[in-house]
Structures are given as structure tokens and as C-alpha cells.
Amino acid sequence: MTLHAWTVFLVAVILLCGTPGPNMLHVMTRSMTFGARRSLAAMAGCLTALVFVLAASAAGVAALLTAWPRVFDALRYAGVAYLIVLGIKAWRGAGGPVDLGADTLPRTMSAARLFRGGFVIGISNPKLLLFAAAFLPQFVNRAAPQGPQFAILVVTFAVVESLWYAVYAMSGRTLARHLTRPALRRAFDRATGAVFVGFGLALLGTRV
């Protein structure tokens, strides 16, 4: 892989990861509710799912999903259902003021549960698998060993994604300071719920 190819990939990934999507929105809302430090578990879940998908794509799993469309559809519909349910919960559970003084996670939201939620959000879009299968090979020199090159691309993607998680997490914490009023929190949560439902419906209407 040439330095030029890696630089082009880096710029593309910075723009791609910085675009607001389910992962970034999930990290921001978790940071807003639990604080940036305690939302690390959610970030880890999202990032684990992302790396898993990228690695699976590099290993050729995308070809399997293309050959077996029922598997693809099952994953796609599961992702749609989860995003819509998450959006409905956010909408219906809106209105509570933001608590900036809590030092421990609520019993109903352990670190393991935060990680699991982030992982499900990250893994719930099977389009990412086929996207990565089409995106990553463009930057690989086929005349050289491909394994190390794919590893560099996956690591680069993961590092950039992590940096954007930090940006969104800190933004969420700043936003929390302005949402101590229940009415503003209700409006934000309902907007968040609508966005999650929108992502789910957009995924449902997508044909890859």
C-alpha cells in the first residue's frame, strides 16, 4: 500500500465517521445521560461491532451474505426492529431532567448492558458489511500481501472512529448541562427517538 493510497483512505474515513449516524448518536446520548467516562462501555460496544464487521468483510463474509440473501434479510430486519424499538423507548421515556451529580451507573444500566447496547447498535446495520467489502479493497495493492494491508485499513478506521466517539461524547456532556429543564430534555429525547426510527425506516427501505 502506498502512502498516497493510505492518505486518501484516511481523509475519506474522517469524513465518513464524522457524519452523524446511529453509532455517534448512541454515544452522544449515553454520554449525555451517564457522563463521558461511564459511556466508555457504550463506545467500546460500538467499536467492537465496527471492527468485527470490517474484519469479517475483509475475510470475505460479505460474499456469503450475498449468496444467502435470507441471512442478509434476517440481519437487516433485526437491525430495523432494534432501531425502531430504541426510538420508541426514547420517545415514550422522555421528560426527565438530566442528573449531573450521579457518580455510579443506575442499577438498570450496568457497564455490561451499556456495552451490549452499543454492540447491537453497531452490528445492526448489515449494509456496513457489504459497504466495507466494496470500500476497503479500493485501497489495497493487489501485487503485495493483502493481509497486512487490510489490517492497516481496519486499524485506521477504528482509530478515527474512536476519536469521533470522543468528540460526540464530549458534545453530549456539554449538551447535558443545557438540558436540566424537563421540557428541553423531553424535546431532545423525542427528537432522538424520531432520528432512531428514521434510521430504522431508511434501512428497511434500502435494497443492497
N, C-alpha and C positions, 0 to 999 in steps of 0.2 A: 504494500500500500504506500502510495506516495504521500508526502506531506501536504501537497495541494488537495488531494482527494480527502484526506482527513480533515483539513481546514474547512472545505466546503461542507462536509458532513457535520462538523461542529456547529457551523453557522445555521444550517438547516435545523439541527436538533434544538438549538437555543430558541429559535422561533417557534418550533413545533411544541416543545414542552411548555413554553411560556403562555401559549394560548389557553385560556380558561376552559377547563373540561371537568368531567366527573371527579378525577383524582384531585385536581387542585382545589375544586370547590369543597370536596370532602375534607381535605387537610385544613382548609381555612375555617370551616365551620367547627371542626373538632378543636382547633386551636382557640377559637373564639369562646367555646364552651368550657374547655378544660385547661386552657393555657398552652403556650407553645411547647414547654418542656414535656408536659404529660401527653401531648398529641404526638410525640415521637413514635409511640406504638402504632398509631394510625398511619404515619408516614412510612414506617417500616413495612407494614402490611401492603400498602400501595406499591412500594418499591420492590418488595419481594415478588409480587404478582407481575410487575412490569419486567423484571429480569427473567422470570420464569418464561413469560411469553416470548421475549426476544430470543432467549436461548433455545426454546422449543422451535421457534421459527427457523433459526439458524441450523438446527438439526434436521429440518425437513418435515416437521409435523404438519405444516401448512398443506403439504401435498396430500396427507391423509385426510384432512378435513375437506379438501376439495373433492377427493374421491368418494367420501362418505358424507353427502350433504345432510343426512339426518342428524349426524353428530354435530355438525355446524349449527343446524337449526335449533337443536336442543340447548346448546350453549347460548345461542343468541336470545332465545325466548327466556331462558333463565335470567340472563342479564337484564332483559327488558322488565321482567316481573320484579326483580330486586330493586331496580332504579325507581319504578313507579311506586312500589310499597314504601321505599325510603322517602320519596317525595310526599306521599300521603301522610306519613307519620310526622314529617316536618311541618306540614300544613296544619294538621289537627292538633299538634302539641305546641303550637306557637303561643307566645304571650308572656312567658315567664321572664322576669328581669335577669340580667346577667350577674352572676356572683363572682366578683373578682378576688374574694378573700379565701376561698376554699383551698386547702393545701393537700387534700387527698382526693383520689378518684371516688366518685359515687360508687356504692356497692353494686349498683345495677350496670356499671360501665367499667369493668376491670381492664387492665392493660391487655390481657388476652383477648377480651371482647373488642377493644379498640383495634388491635392488630387484625383480628378476624374480619371486622367490618371493612378496614382498609384493603385487605386482601381481596375480599369479594368484589368491592368496587373496582379494583384494578384488573381483576380477571374476568369481569362480567361483560367485556366487550370483545367478542371473538374476532371482530374486524381487525383488531390490532395485530392478530396473528398473521393474517394474510397481507396486511399493510407492511409489516416488518419483512415478510418474505419477499415483497416486491421492492422495498426501500433499501434494505441493507446490502444486497448483492451489487447494487449500482456502484458502491464504493470499494469493492473488493477486486484486487488484481488476480485474475484467474491463473496467471502464469506463476504465481507464488503460492506457497502453502496457505490454504484458506482458513484453517482453524484459528491460528493466531490473529488473523485479520478480523474475523468475526468477534473474537474475544475483545479486541481493542474497541470495536464499534459498540458492543454491548456495554462495556465498562464506561465508555464516553457518554453514552445515552443515560446510564444510571447516575453518573456524577452530575450531569446537567439537570436531570430530573430532581435530584436531591437538593440542589441549590435553589431551584424554583419552589420546591416544597417549603424551604426555609423562608423564602420571600413571602409566600402566601400565608404561612403560619404566623409570621410577624405582623402581616397586614390584618389577619384575623384578630390577633390580640389587641391591636390598635383600635380596630372596629368595635371590639367588645367594650372598650372604655366609653364609647359613644352610645351604647345600646343598653344603658342601665334603666331606661324607661320602658315599661312593658309594651306600650303601644308601638314604639320603634322596633323592639325585639319581635313583636308579632308581625310587623310588616316585613322585616328581614327574613324571618323564618318562612313566611308564606312565599316570598319571592324565591327563596332557596328551594322550597318544595316544588314550586312551579318549574324551576330550571331542571331539577332532577327528573320530574315527569316528562318534561320536554325532551331531555336526552333519551329517555326510555322510548318515547314515541318515535323519535327520529331514528333510533336504532331499529325499531320494529319495522319502519317503512323502508329500511335500507336493503338493497339487494346487491350482494357482492359477487 
